[in-house]
Amino acid sequence: MKDYDKDKFVVLVSAGPTARKVKYSNNYYTCGVNVTPKLIERTDFWIMNDACYFQDFSKDDYNKISNMVIPQFPHTVNGYNFHPNKDCDYRKVTEHLPKHIKVHAFNIQSSKKFNLPIDLKYPFFEARSSNESAIRWLLYNGFKKFISLGHDPEGEYHTDMFTRPTLGGGSKVIHETIDNLRYSNVNKRIKMAVKEHNCLFIRLVLPPDCVFDETHLKECLYLENNTGYFNIEVSNEFK
């Protein structure tokens, strides 16, 4: 990560109802979780805990992604539950990716729960969602300023997004949330991480028809020298 400017904002797109499309800019980085890179014109970091989402991405989608971040032993690899598997590590699940995508591994608590042979050279996080993994991995790599779209503590999904229940092992597409309570808990955990790392996290809510671009970045710059968790809601009149 030495080639990245850690003073730039990272625009993080989660899958909640307030997720929005994001235009490319040299003035900020972008991060998508699970299937949200589909909303981003060009994704710097694609982060997920579960390997089941690869099936949703085309060659054209991959061409717009620079870095893939995934656990050493990803979840949801066996077709019937979320469990990781020692014989299906990050190298195996990413071997189909184009060579230009740089793959980064980390570990989370499931690797210990299932007694997997983790490599200690990779960072270890306690994380309860891909969104939390994204924040913790970015913080680990020195990023300190975040603008979050689609991070909704109450849960639910954006109408263009979907997820898969762990019981389906990645085999079933659903359009309704199954664990909103977990998302509320994740929001509390992210707030704790923001405080612990003394960073800036802006939860930005734009009108449904808005596409995030440099104009919206400028609306957040008055907070750039602050730390903490902030909510900004842009009215429908703002274009």
Residue pairs with C-beta under 8 A, 6 or more apart in sequence:
1 141
1 142
4 29
4 44
4 141
4 143
6 142
6 143
6 144
7 144
7 145
8 27
8 28
8 29
8 145
9 27
9 28
9 29
9 145
9 146
9 147
9 217
9 220
9 224
10 28
10 29
10 30
10 31
10 44
10 45
10 138
10 143
10 145
10 146
10 147
11 22
11 28
11 29
11 30
11 31
11 146
11 147
11 148
11 149
11 212
11 217
12 30
12 31
12 32
12 33
12 131
12 134
12 135
12 138
12 146
12 147
12 148
12 149
12 151
13 19
13 20
13 22
13 30
13 31
13 32
13 33
13 36
13 37
13 39
13 40
13 149
13 150
14 33
14 36
14 131
14 148
14 149
14 150
14 151
14 152
15 33
15 34
15 35
15 36
15 150
15 157
15 158
15 161
15 163
16 150
16 151
16 152
16 155
16 156
16 157
16 158
16 183
17 150
17 152
17 156
17 157
17 158
17 159
18 149
18 150
18 151
18 152
18 158
18 205
18 206
19 36
19 39
19 149
19 150
19 158
19 160
19 161
20 39
20 149
20 150
20 206
20 208
20 210
20 211
20 212
21 39
21 40
21 41
21 211
21 212
22 30
22 39
22 40
22 41
22 149
22 211
22 212
22 213
23 41
23 211
23 212
23 213
23 214
24 30
24 41
24 42
25 213
25 214
25 217
27 214
27 217
28 147
28 214
28 217
29 44
29 45
29 143
30 40
30 41
30 42
30 43
30 44
30 45
31 43
31 44
31 45
31 46
31 47
31 134
31 138
32 38
32 39
32 40
32 43
32 45
32 46
32 47
33 46
33 47
33 48
33 130
33 131
33 133
33 134
34 48
34 50
34 53
34 130
34 161
34 163
35 53
35 56
35 57
35 161
35 162
35 163
36 150
36 161
37 43
37 46
37 57
37 61
37 64
37 65
38 56
38 57
38 61
38 160
39 160
40 64
41 64
42 64
42 65
42 66
43 64
43 65
43 66
44 66
44 67
45 66
45 67
45 69
45 134
45 137
45 138
46 65
46 67
46 68
46 69
47 69
47 70
47 130
47 133
47 134
47 137
48 69
48 70
48 74
48 130
48 133
49 70
49 71
49 74
49 75
49 108
49 127
49 129
49 130
49 133
50 74
50 75
50 76
50 82
50 130
50 164
50 170
51 70
51 74
51 75
51 76
51 77
51 88
51 93
51 170
52 76
52 77
52 164
52 169
52 170
52 171
53 170
54 93
54 96
55 170
59 98
62 97
62 98
62 101
63 98
65 101
66 100
66 101
66 102
67 101
67 102
67 103
67 104
68 94
68 97
68 101
68 102
68 103
68 104
69 103
69 104
69 105
69 106
69 133
69 134
69 137
70 90
70 93
70 94
70 103
70 104
70 105
70 106
71 84
71 90
71 105
71 106
71 107
71 108
71 110
71 111
71 133
72 89
72 90
72 105
72 106
72 107
72 111
72 116
72 118
72 119
72 122
73 84
73 85
73 86
73 88
73 89
73 90
73 107
73 110
73 111
73 114
73 116
73 118
74 84
74 88
74 89
74 90
74 93
75 82
75 83
75 84
75 110
75 166
76 82
76 164
76 166
76 169
76 170
77 83
77 84
77 85
77 88
77 93
77 170
78 85
78 88
78 169
79 169
79 170
79 171
80 168
80 169
80 171
81 166
81 167
81 169
82 166
82 169
83 110
83 114
84 110
84 111
84 114
84 116
86 114
86 116
86 117
90 103
90 105
91 103
94 101
94 103
97 103
104 137
105 119
105 122
106 122
106 123
106 124
106 125
106 133
106 137
106 140
107 118
107 119
107 122
107 123
107 124
107 125
108 124
108 125
108 126
108 127
108 133
109 126
109 127
110 116
111 118
111 124
112 118
118 124
123 137
123 140
125 132
125 133
125 136
125 137
125 140
127 133
127 136
128 182
128 185
128 186
128 189
129 182
129 183
129 186
131 151
131 186
131 190
132 186
132 189
132 190
132 193
135 146
135 190
135 193
135 194
135 201
136 193
138 146
139 193
139 197
139 199
143 199
144 197
144 198
144 199
144 200
145 199
145 200
145 224
146 199
146 200
146 201
146 202
147 202
147 204
147 212
147 216
147 217
147 220
148 201
148 202
148 203
148 204
149 204
149 206
149 212
150 158
150 161
151 187
151 190
151 203
152 183
153 183
153 184
153 187
154 180
154 183
154 184
155 177
155 179
155 180
155 181
155 182
155 183
155 184
156 177
156 180
157 163
157 175
157 176
157 177
162 173
162 174
162 175
163 174
163 177
164 170
164 171
164 172
164 173
164 174
165 172
165 174
165 178
168 174
177 183
190 201
190 229
191 201
191 229
194 200
194 201
194 227
194 228
194 229
195 228
195 229
198 227
199 227
200 223
200 224
200 226
200 227
200 228
200 230
201 228
201 229
201 230
202 220
202 223
202 230
202 231
202 232
203 229
203 230
203 231
203 232
204 212
204 216
204 220
204 232
204 233
204 234
205 231
205 232
205 233
205 234
206 212
206 216
206 234
207 234
207 235
207 236
207 238
210 216
210 234
210 238
210 239
216 234
219 232
219 234
219 238
220 232
223 230
